[in-house]
Each structure stands twice: as C-alpha cells, then as structure tokens.
Amino acid sequence: MARRCQVTGIGPKSGHSISHAHNKTKRRFLPNLQKKRIWVKELNRFVTIKLSANALRTIAKNGTGDIAKKIRNNEIKVR
C-alpha cells in the first residue's frame, strides 16, 4: 500500500537535507502513518485503516462520521 493517509490524503513531501557546509541532497519527508482499528458507530463495526497521527487526533475530536461517509462512497477501501 502507498504511504498515504486514507482519511486526509497526506503523502510524502520532498525537500533537501542540508549539511553543516550547506550541501543540499534530496530527501523525502514521510508522514507519520499508523495502522489503526477503529469502531465506526455509523457502520456498527470495526474498520482497519492507515491514517496519519494528525487525522487520528481529528477523529478523536470530531468523531467517526467522516470515515463512515468516505467508506460508503467507496473512497476508502476497508479490510
């Protein structure tokens, strides 16, 4: 599976590693992805999804309604 959050769509970003001598080399900044099993009340079942730590905090704050909508619209493929 790709390194992408299934809820927010956050993926890897690119940039430079800069040494003390200011030499620049390309690198990738990977998102902080977690594989979580979450109870979705609207679907009345557990769902395993790969999401970023930021998305996990948002779900804890706002609830799982957003995930249920995306699963119903087939935007998220669930195991």
C-alpha positions in Angstrom: 0.0 0.0 0.0 1.1 3.5 -0.7 2.4 5.8 2.1 -0.7 7.9 2.1 -3.3 8.6 4.8 -6.7 7.1 3.8 -8.6 9.9 5.5 -6.8 13.1 4.7 -4.7 12.0 1.7 -1.5 13.3 3.2 1.5 11.7 1.4 5.3 12.1 1.3 6.8 15.5 0.6 10.2 16.2 -0.9 13.0 18.6 0.2 16.6 18.8 1.0 18.9 17.6 3.7 21.3 20.4 4.4 24.7 19.7 5.9 26.8 22.0 8.1 28.7 23.0 4.9 25.3 23.8 3.4 25.5 21.0 0.8 22.0 20.1 -0.3 20.9 16.5 -1.1 17.4 15.4 -1.9 15.3 13.6 0.7 11.7 12.6 1.4 9.7 13.7 4.4 7.3 10.7 5.2 4.0 11.2 7.0 3.6 9.7 10.5 1.2 6.9 9.4 -0.4 4.5 11.9 -2.5 1.4 11.2 -5.5 1.6 13.5 -8.6 -0.5 14.1 -11.4 2.0 14.9 -15.0 1.3 15.9 -17.3 3.2 13.5 -20.7 3.6 15.2 -22.5 4.6 12.0 -21.5 1.3 10.3 -21.7 -0.7 13.6 -18.4 -2.4 13.0 -14.6 -2.1 13.4 -12.6 -0.7 10.5 -8.9 -1.1 10.0 -7.4 2.0 8.2 -4.0 3.6 7.7 -4.1 7.2 8.9 -1.7 9.9 9.9 -1.3 10.9 13.6 -2.9 14.2 12.7 -6.0 12.5 11.3 -6.2 10.3 14.4 -6.3 13.4 16.6 -9.0 14.9 14.4 -11.1 11.7 14.6 -10.8 11.7 18.4 -12.0 15.3 18.4 -14.8 15.2 15.8 -15.9 11.5 15.7 -16.1 8.9 13.0 -18.8 10.3 10.8 -16.4 11.5 8.2 -14.9 8.0 7.9 -18.3 6.4 7.5 -19.2 8.8 4.6 -15.9 8.0 2.8 -16.4 4.3 3.2 -20.0 4.5 1.9 -18.8 6.5 -1.2 -16.0 3.9 -1.8 -13.3 6.5 -1.3 -11.7 4.3 1.4 -11.1 0.5 0.8 -11.5 -1.3 4.1 -10.3 -4.7 5.1 
